[in-house]
Every structure is written in C-alpha cells, then in structure tokens.
C-alpha cells in the first residue's frame, strides 16, 4: 500500500518505527527512511502535516 502511495508523491517513514516493527526488509526502495531530526526538518519545511490526534 505505501509503495503505491509513493508513486503519487514522496513517502517518508521513521527509521525507528520501521526498526521497532522489524519491517526494514519490507520497505520499498522509493520510501525514504528518516530519523527524528529528519522528521522535524520535514515538518518545518512543509508546515502542513497529517495529525492522528
């Protein structure tokens, strides 16, 4: 499903979450893994983010 989304735009995943779930080998090549500092940079750069709260 995420690989399909990545064909429509950029998709990022938190490296720590991927590692914690043991799915590193399942992440598509077109999904960019970022650390928490990279996540903060993305939020600052794009301003608008999806909130799950």
PDB file of N, CA, C and O in Angstrom:
ATOM      1  N   UNK A   1       0.822  -1.188   0.000  1.00  0.00           N
ATOM      2  CA  UNK A   1       0.000   0.000   0.000  1.00  0.00           C
ATOM      3  C   UNK A   1       0.871   1.258   0.000  1.00  0.00           C
ATOM      4  O   UNK A   1       0.627   2.168  -0.792  1.00  0.00           O
ATOM      5  N   UNK A   2       1.886   1.327   0.877  1.00  0.00           N
ATOM      6  CA  UNK A   2       2.760   2.503   0.888  1.00  0.00           C
ATOM      7  C   UNK A   2       3.525   2.641  -0.410  1.00  0.00           C
ATOM      8  O   UNK A   2       3.766   3.755  -0.876  1.00  0.00           O
ATOM      9  N   UNK A   3       3.909   1.519  -0.999  1.00  0.00           N
ATOM     10  CA  UNK A   3       4.626   1.578  -2.272  1.00  0.00           C
ATOM     11  C   UNK A   3       3.743   2.214  -3.335  1.00  0.00           C
ATOM     12  O   UNK A   3       4.235   2.954  -4.187  1.00  0.00           O
ATOM     13  N   UNK A   4       2.434   1.931  -3.294  1.00  0.00           N
ATOM     14  CA  UNK A   4       1.503   2.549  -4.238  1.00  0.00           C
ATOM     15  C   UNK A   4       1.413   4.054  -4.013  1.00  0.00           C
ATOM     16  O   UNK A   4       1.375   4.824  -4.973  1.00  0.00           O
ATOM     17  N   UNK A   5       1.378   4.476  -2.755  1.00  0.00           N
ATOM     18  CA  UNK A   5       1.344   5.907  -2.448  1.00  0.00           C
ATOM     19  C   UNK A   5       2.595   6.607  -2.944  1.00  0.00           C
ATOM     20  O   UNK A   5       2.538   7.754  -3.386  1.00  0.00           O
ATOM     21  N   UNK A   6       3.714   5.924  -2.873  1.00  0.00           N
ATOM     22  CA  UNK A   6       4.985   6.521  -3.278  1.00  0.00           C
ATOM     23  C   UNK A   6       5.020   6.828  -4.763  1.00  0.00           C
ATOM     24  O   UNK A   6       5.839   7.639  -5.194  1.00  0.00           O
ATOM     25  N   UNK A   7       4.165   6.212  -5.555  1.00  0.00           N
ATOM     26  CA  UNK A   7       4.114   6.530  -6.982  1.00  0.00           C
ATOM     27  C   UNK A   7       3.406   7.861  -7.217  1.00  0.00           C
ATOM     28  O   UNK A   7       3.521   8.443  -8.295  1.00  0.00           O
ATOM     29  N   UNK A   8       2.671   8.346  -6.210  1.00  0.00           N
ATOM     30  CA  UNK A   8       1.920   9.595  -6.335  1.00  0.00           C
ATOM     31  C   UNK A   8       2.644  10.784  -5.714  1.00  0.00           C
ATOM     32  O   UNK A   8       2.217  11.925  -5.889  1.00  0.00           O
ATOM     33  N   UNK A   9       3.712  10.537  -5.004  1.00  0.00           N
ATOM     34  CA  UNK A   9       4.454  11.603  -4.342  1.00  0.00           C
ATOM     35  C   UNK A   9       5.500  10.999  -3.432  1.00  0.00           C
ATOM     36  O   UNK A   9       5.727   9.790  -3.454  1.00  0.00           O
ATOM     37  N   UNK A  10       6.127  11.824  -2.643  1.00  0.00           N
ATOM     38  CA  UNK A  10       7.165  11.341  -1.729  1.00  0.00           C
ATOM     39  C   UNK A  10       6.541  10.727  -0.481  1.00  0.00           C
ATOM     40  O   UNK A  10       5.581  11.258   0.077  1.00  0.00           O
ATOM     41  N   UNK A  11       7.098   9.611  -0.059  1.00  0.00           N
ATOM     42  CA  UNK A  11       6.641   8.951   1.166  1.00  0.00           C
ATOM     43  C   UNK A  11       7.844   8.767   2.077  1.00  0.00           C
ATOM     44  O   UNK A  11       8.901   8.304   1.648  1.00  0.00           O
ATOM     45  N   UNK A  12       7.669   9.134   3.327  1.00  0.00           N
ATOM     46  CA  UNK A  12       8.725   9.009   4.323  1.00  0.00           C
ATOM     47  C   UNK A  12       8.237   8.102   5.441  1.00  0.00           C
ATOM     48  O   UNK A  12       7.042   8.041   5.731  1.00  0.00           O
ATOM     49  N   UNK A  13       9.167   7.402   6.060  1.00  0.00           N
ATOM     50  CA  UNK A  13       8.862   6.583   7.233  1.00  0.00           C
ATOM     51  C   UNK A  13       9.951   6.822   8.270  1.00  0.00           C
ATOM     52  O   UNK A  13      11.116   7.028   7.931  1.00  0.00           O
ATOM     53  N   UNK A  14       9.556   6.791   9.525  1.00  0.00           N
ATOM     54  CA  UNK A  14      10.530   6.960  10.598  1.00  0.00           C
ATOM     55  C   UNK A  14      11.346   5.682  10.754  1.00  0.00           C
ATOM     56  O   UNK A  14      10.796   4.601  10.964  1.00  0.00           O
ATOM     57  N   UNK A  15      12.655   5.820  10.649  1.00  0.00           N
ATOM     58  CA  UNK A  15      13.556   4.672  10.750  1.00  0.00           C
ATOM     59  C   UNK A  15      13.345   3.915  12.061  1.00  0.00           C
ATOM     60  O   UNK A  15      13.328   2.685  12.066  1.00  0.00           O
ATOM     61  N   UNK A  16      13.186   4.628  13.159  1.00  0.00           N
ATOM     62  CA  UNK A  16      12.987   3.990  14.458  1.00  0.00           C
ATOM     63  C   UNK A  16      11.734   3.136  14.506  1.00  0.00           C
ATOM     64  O   UNK A  16      11.739   2.058  15.100  1.00  0.00           O
ATOM     65  N   UNK A  17      10.653   3.610  13.882  1.00  0.00           N
ATOM     66  CA  UNK A  17       9.410   2.841  13.849  1.00  0.00           C
ATOM     67  C   UNK A  17       9.556   1.600  12.976  1.00  0.00           C
ATOM     68  O   UNK A  17       9.078   0.522  13.330  1.00  0.00           O
ATOM     69  N   UNK A  18      10.214   1.759  11.842  1.00  0.00           N
ATOM     70  CA  UNK A  18      10.452   0.624  10.945  1.00  0.00           C
ATOM     71  C   UNK A  18      11.290  -0.433  11.658  1.00  0.00           C
ATOM     72  O   UNK A  18      10.980  -1.622  11.595  1.00  0.00           O
ATOM     73  N   UNK A  19      12.338  -0.006  12.328  1.00  0.00           N
ATOM     74  CA  UNK A  19      13.205  -0.930  13.061  1.00  0.00           C
ATOM     75  C   UNK A  19      12.446  -1.622  14.194  1.00  0.00           C
ATOM     76  O   UNK A  19      12.580  -2.831  14.385  1.00  0.00           O
ATOM     77  N   UNK A  20      11.649  -0.856  14.943  1.00  0.00           N
ATOM     78  CA  UNK A  20      10.915  -1.410  16.079  1.00  0.00           C
ATOM     79  C   UNK A  20       9.931  -2.491  15.649  1.00  0.00           C
ATOM     80  O   UNK A  20       9.647  -3.418  16.407  1.00  0.00           O
ATOM     81  N   UNK A  21       9.418  -2.371  14.441  1.00  0.00           N
ATOM     82  CA  UNK A  21       8.451  -3.341  13.941  1.00  0.00           C
ATOM     83  C   UNK A  21       9.098  -4.463  13.136  1.00  0.00           C
ATOM     84  O   UNK A  21       8.422  -5.393  12.697  1.00  0.00           O
ATOM     85  N   UNK A  22      10.404  -4.368  12.949  1.00  0.00           N
ATOM     86  CA  UNK A  22      11.122  -5.417  12.231  1.00  0.00           C
ATOM     87  C   UNK A  22      10.723  -5.554  10.776  1.00  0.00           C
ATOM     88  O   UNK A  22      10.680  -6.661  10.239  1.00  0.00           O
ATOM     89  N   UNK A  23      10.431  -4.428  10.137  1.00  0.00           N
ATOM     90  CA  UNK A  23       9.967  -4.481   8.745  1.00  0.00           C
ATOM     91  C   UNK A  23      10.933  -3.811   7.770  1.00  0.00           C
ATOM     92  O   UNK A  23      10.546  -3.457   6.656  1.00  0.00           O
ATOM     93  N   UNK A  24      12.169  -3.641   8.179  1.00  0.00           N
ATOM     94  CA  UNK A  24      13.150  -2.967   7.318  1.00  0.00           C
ATOM     95  C   UNK A  24      13.249  -3.604   5.944  1.00  0.00           C
ATOM     96  O   UNK A  24      13.375  -2.904   4.939  1.00  0.00           O
ATOM     97  N   UNK A  25      13.194  -4.923   5.895  1.00  0.00           N
ATOM     98  CA  UNK A  25      13.339  -5.621   4.614  1.00  0.00           C
ATOM     99  C   UNK A  25      12.106  -5.483   3.735  1.00  0.00           C
ATOM    100  O   UNK A  25      12.155  -5.818   2.552  1.00  0.00           O
ATOM    101  N   UNK A  26      11.001  -4.995   4.292  1.00  0.00           N
ATOM    102  CA  UNK A  26       9.752  -4.872   3.536  1.00  0.00           C
ATOM    103  C   UNK A  26       9.493  -3.463   3.016  1.00  0.00           C
ATOM    104  O   UNK A  26       8.526  -3.237   2.289  1.00  0.00           O
ATOM    105  N   UNK A  27      10.351  -2.518   3.383  1.00  0.00           N
ATOM    106  CA  UNK A  27      10.157  -1.129   2.964  1.00  0.00           C
ATOM    107  C   UNK A  27      10.603  -0.984   1.512  1.00  0.00           C
ATOM    108  O   UNK A  27      11.728  -1.338   1.161  1.00  0.00           O
ATOM    109  N   UNK A  28       9.718  -0.466   0.681  1.00  0.00           N
ATOM    110  CA  UNK A  28      10.025  -0.279  -0.741  1.00  0.00           C
ATOM    111  C   UNK A  28      11.169   0.714  -0.919  1.00  0.00           C
ATOM    112  O   UNK A  28      11.373   1.604  -0.094  1.00  0.00           O
ATOM    113  N   UNK A  29      11.899   0.545  -1.998  1.00  0.00           N
ATOM    114  CA  UNK A  29      13.052   1.409  -2.277  1.00  0.00           C
ATOM    115  C   UNK A  29      12.672   2.880  -2.441  1.00  0.00           C
ATOM    116  O   UNK A  29      13.492   3.762  -2.184  1.00  0.00           O
ATOM    117  N   UNK A  30      11.444   3.149  -2.864  1.00  0.00           N
ATOM    118  CA  UNK A  30      11.041   4.537  -3.096  1.00  0.00           C
ATOM    119  C   UNK A  30      10.447   5.194  -1.844  1.00  0.00           C
ATOM    120  O   UNK A  30       9.902   6.295  -1.928  1.00  0.00           O
ATOM    121  N   UNK A  31      10.545   4.535  -0.690  1.00  0.00           N
ATOM    122  CA  UNK A  31      10.145   5.124   0.585  1.00  0.00           C
ATOM    123  C   UNK A  31      11.410   5.539   1.319  1.00  0.00           C
ATOM    124  O   UNK A  31      12.277   4.712   1.602  1.00  0.00           O
ATOM    125  N   UNK A  32      11.505   6.818   1.622  1.00  0.00           N
ATOM    126  CA  UNK A  32      12.712   7.352   2.268  1.00  0.00           C
ATOM    127  C   UNK A  32      12.580   7.234   3.780  1.00  0.00           C
ATOM    128  O   UNK A  32      11.600   7.694   4.367  1.00  0.00           O
ATOM    129  N   UNK A  33      13.571   6.617   4.397  1.00  0.00           N
ATOM    130  CA  UNK A  33      13.603   6.487   5.850  1.00  0.00           C
ATOM    131  C   UNK A  33      14.303   7.695   6.454  1.00  0.00           C
ATOM    132  O   UNK A  33      15.370   8.101   5.993  1.00  0.00           O
ATOM    133  N   UNK A  34      13.692   8.268   7.494  1.00  0.00           N
ATOM    134  CA  UNK A  34      14.269   9.431   8.164  1.00  0.00           C
ATOM    135  C   UNK A  34      14.316   9.173   9.666  1.00  0.00           C
ATOM    136  O   UNK A  34      13.516   8.408  10.205  1.00  0.00           O
ATOM    137  N   UNK A  35      15.265   9.822  10.327  1.00  0.00           N
ATOM    138  CA  UNK A  35      15.318   9.768  11.785  1.00  0.00           C
ATOM    139  C   UNK A  35      14.448  10.906  12.326  1.00  0.00           C
ATOM    140  O   UNK A  35      13.820  11.632  11.555  1.00  0.00           O
ATOM    141  N   UNK A  36      14.416  11.059  13.650  1.00  0.00           N
ATOM    142  CA  UNK A  36      13.551  12.092  14.226  1.00  0.00           C
ATOM    143  C   UNK A  36      13.983  13.502  13.833  1.00  0.00           C
ATOM    144  O   UNK A  36      13.137  14.379  13.657  1.00  0.00           O
ATOM    145  N   UNK A  37      15.274  13.728  13.697  1.00  0.00           N
ATOM    146  CA  UNK A  37      15.746  15.043  13.246  1.00  0.00           C
ATOM    147  C   UNK A  37      15.277  15.300  11.817  1.00  0.00           C
ATOM    148  O   UNK A  37      14.888  16.419  11.481  1.00  0.00           O
ATOM    149  N   UNK A  38      15.314  14.277  10.986  1.00  0.00           N
ATOM    150  CA  UNK A  38      14.821  14.404   9.614  1.00  0.00           C
ATOM    151  C   UNK A  38      13.330  14.671   9.578  1.00  0.00           C
ATOM    152  O   UNK A  38      12.848  15.419   8.727  1.00  0.00           O
ATOM    153  N   UNK A  39      12.589  14.055  10.507  1.00  0.00           N
ATOM    154  CA  UNK A  39      11.152  14.294  10.603  1.00  0.00           C
ATOM    155  C   UNK A  39      10.865  15.749  10.961  1.00  0.00           C
ATOM    156  O   UNK A  39       9.986  16.380  10.375  1.00  0.00           O
ATOM    157  N   UNK A  40      11.612  16.270  11.921  1.00  0.00           N
ATOM    158  CA  UNK A  40      11.444  17.675  12.312  1.00  0.00           C
ATOM    159  C   UNK A  40      11.744  18.582  11.125  1.00  0.00           C
ATOM    160  O   UNK A  40      11.020  19.549  10.887  1.00  0.00           O
ATOM    161  N   UNK A  41      12.790  18.284  10.386  1.00  0.00           N
ATOM    162  CA  UNK A  41      13.124  19.072   9.194  1.00  0.00           C
ATOM    163  C   UNK A  41      11.974  19.059   8.191  1.00  0.00           C
ATOM    164  O   UNK A  41      11.658  20.089   7.596  1.00  0.00           O
ATOM    165  N   UNK A  42      11.347  17.902   8.003  1.00  0.00           N
ATOM    166  CA  UNK A  42      10.224  17.797   7.068  1.00  0.00           C
ATOM    167  C   UNK A  42       9.036  18.630   7.531  1.00  0.00           C
ATOM    168  O   UNK A  42       8.391  19.297   6.722  1.00  0.00           O
ATOM    169  N   UNK A  43       8.745  18.595   8.826  1.00  0.00           N
ATOM    170  CA  UNK A  43       7.631  19.379   9.365  1.00  0.00           C
ATOM    171  C   UNK A  43       7.894  20.866   9.185  1.00  0.00           C
ATOM    172  O   UNK A  43       6.997  21.615   8.796  1.00  0.00           O
ATOM    173  N   UNK A  44       9.117  21.297   9.464  1.00  0.00           N
ATOM    174  CA  UNK A  44       9.467  22.710   9.304  1.00  0.00           C
ATOM    175  C   UNK A  44       9.380  23.109   7.837  1.00  0.00           C
ATOM    176  O   UNK A  44       8.876  24.184   7.512  1.00  0.00           O
ATOM    177  N   UNK A  45       9.868  22.251   6.957  1.00  0.00           N
ATOM    178  CA  UNK A  45       9.886  22.550   5.525  1.00  0.00           C
ATOM    179  C   UNK A  45       8.483  22.621   4.930  1.00  0.00           C
ATOM    180  O   UNK A  45       8.210  23.485   4.096  1.00  0.00           O
ATOM    181  N   UNK A  46       7.598  21.730   5.345  1.00  0.00           N
ATOM    182  CA  UNK A  46       6.291  21.621   4.698  1.00  0.00           C
ATOM    183  C   UNK A  46       5.151  22.239   5.491  1.00  0.00           C
ATOM    184  O   UNK A  46       4.094  22.521   4.926  1.00  0.00           O
ATOM    185  N   UNK A  47       5.337  22.453   6.767  1.00  0.00           N
ATOM    186  CA  UNK A  47       4.322  23.130   7.567  1.00  0.00           C
ATOM    187  C   UNK A  47       3.069  22.319   7.815  1.00  0.00           C
ATOM    188  O   UNK A  47       2.675  22.133   8.966  1.00  0.00           O
ATOM    189  N   UNK A  48       2.441  21.841   6.776  1.00  0.00           N
ATOM    190  CA  UNK A  48       1.216  21.070   6.909  1.00  0.00           C
ATOM    191  C   UNK A  48       1.560  19.602   7.068  1.00  0.00           C
ATOM    192  O   UNK A  48       2.336  19.043   6.293  1.00  0.00           O
ATOM    193  N   UNK A  49       0.979  18.991   8.075  1.00  0.00           N
ATOM    194  CA  UNK A  49       1.224  17.569   8.324  1.00  0.00           C
ATOM    195  C   UNK A  49      -0.089  16.905   8.714  1.00  0.00           C
ATOM    196  O   UNK A  49      -0.995  17.563   9.225  1.00  0.00           O
ATOM    197  N   UNK A  50      -0.189  15.632   8.478  1.00  0.00           N
ATOM    198  CA  UNK A  50      -1.356  14.865   8.886  1.00  0.00           C
ATOM    199  C   UNK A  50      -1.251  14.615  10.380  1.00  0.00           C
ATOM    200  O   UNK A  50      -0.194  14.224  10.875  1.00  0.00           O
ATOM    201  N   UNK A  51      -2.332  14.836  11.091  1.00  0.00           N
ATOM    202  CA  UNK A  51      -2.346  14.598  12.529  1.00  0.00           C
ATOM    203  C   UNK A  51      -3.261  13.423  12.834  1.00  0.00           C
ATOM    204  O   UNK A  51      -4.378  13.341  12.323  1.00  0.00           O
ATOM    205  N   UNK A  52      -2.779  12.524  13.665  1.00  0.00           N
ATOM    206  CA  UNK A  52      -3.586  11.364  14.037  1.00  0.00           C
ATOM    207  C   UNK A  52      -4.230  11.561  15.400  1.00  0.00           C
ATOM    208  O   UNK A  52      -4.775  10.615  15.968  1.00  0.00           O
ATOM    209  N   UNK A  53      -4.177  12.764  15.927  1.00  0.00           N
ATOM    210  CA  UNK A  53      -4.749  13.030  17.249  1.00  0.00           C
ATOM    211  C   UNK A  53      -6.195  13.420  17.106  1.00  0.00           C
ATOM    212  O   UNK A  53      -6.864  13.687  18.105  1.00  0.00           O
TER     213      UNK A  53
END
